[in-house]
């Protein structure tokens, strides 16, 4: 065999062997990024959207397990700062995320991934004929989130912008948006001010009354990895999925606005 042909053959063999040995290494690196388990602490208003989003993420990453811990953003901060296991935090406001940044539990820049607005939830068919925020002052018991919970803070802003005062004696407070909406669907309140997404997820159990833009607020939802995460690679992969077109499509299906 001529020397040139032998040299070319040797080069081809080297290239093929390099490709064969490189592929498993690449696969191993890819697998390492999407295997193991993480806990995501997320605002209660994200319950339905993140549950579906998590299923989509796990279908793409069958070696990964995502466990969700839903609650009010403020309660989740208290849990995390108290040492509760968490790899990702998704808040319904910037204020509570800032608490983790200030406390050192989050050391990377949080990423806004969605927005939300407020809406009035009433009993099916709107028996009290509530048409505006102002009407809430005369319909009996109103459900609002706790005063320090993001949806409670936003609801207070809506009432203030509408110039509507409701005495605390006429308000029942929920621990989070889900509990607050439940007061209406279960008959304990005649109306509630909660997120648009919660009213949408509740389906036929409540009816919706819009809040005008000039009285409404825009809630910004940030997400960030927790510094003490035991699986930072999987944590980053999940956050990347949330902000990806697939994640954004899921969030939009549940009524969230793009960031």
HELIX and SHEET records of a PDB file:
HELIX    1   1 UNK A    3  UNK A   33  1                                  31    
HELIX    2   2 UNK A   44  UNK A   46  5                                   3    
HELIX    3   3 UNK A   47  UNK A   60  1                                  14    
HELIX    4   4 UNK A   73  UNK A   81  1                                   9    
HELIX    5   5 UNK A   94  UNK A  103  1                                  10    
HELIX    6   6 UNK A  134  UNK A  138  5                                   5    
HELIX    7   7 UNK A  150  UNK A  162  1                                  13    
HELIX    8   8 UNK A  168  UNK A  170  5                                   3    
HELIX    9   9 UNK A  177  UNK A  185  1                                   9    
HELIX   10  10 UNK A  196  UNK A  202  1                                   7    
HELIX   11  11 UNK A  203  UNK A  205  5                                   3    
HELIX   12  12 UNK A  232  UNK A  243  1                                  12    
HELIX   13  13 UNK A  245  UNK A  253  1                                   9    
SHEET    1   A 8 UNK A  64  UNK A  71  0                                        
SHEET    2   A 8 UNK A  36  UNK A  43  1                                        
SHEET    3   A 8 UNK A  88  UNK A  90  1                                        
SHEET    4   A 8 UNK A 218  UNK A 225 -1                                        
SHEET    5   A 8 UNK A 111  UNK A 123 -1                                        
SHEET    6   A 8 UNK A 191  UNK A 195 -1                                        
SHEET    7   A 8 UNK A 142  UNK A 145  1                                        
SHEET    8   A 8 UNK A 171  UNK A 174  1                                        
SHEET    1   B 6 UNK A  64  UNK A  71  0                                        
SHEET    2   B 6 UNK A  36  UNK A  43  1                                        
SHEET    3   B 6 UNK A  88  UNK A  90  1                                        
SHEET    4   B 6 UNK A 218  UNK A 225 -1                                        
SHEET    5   B 6 UNK A 111  UNK A 123 -1                                        
SHEET    6   B 6 UNK A 206  UNK A 209 -1                                        
END                                                                             
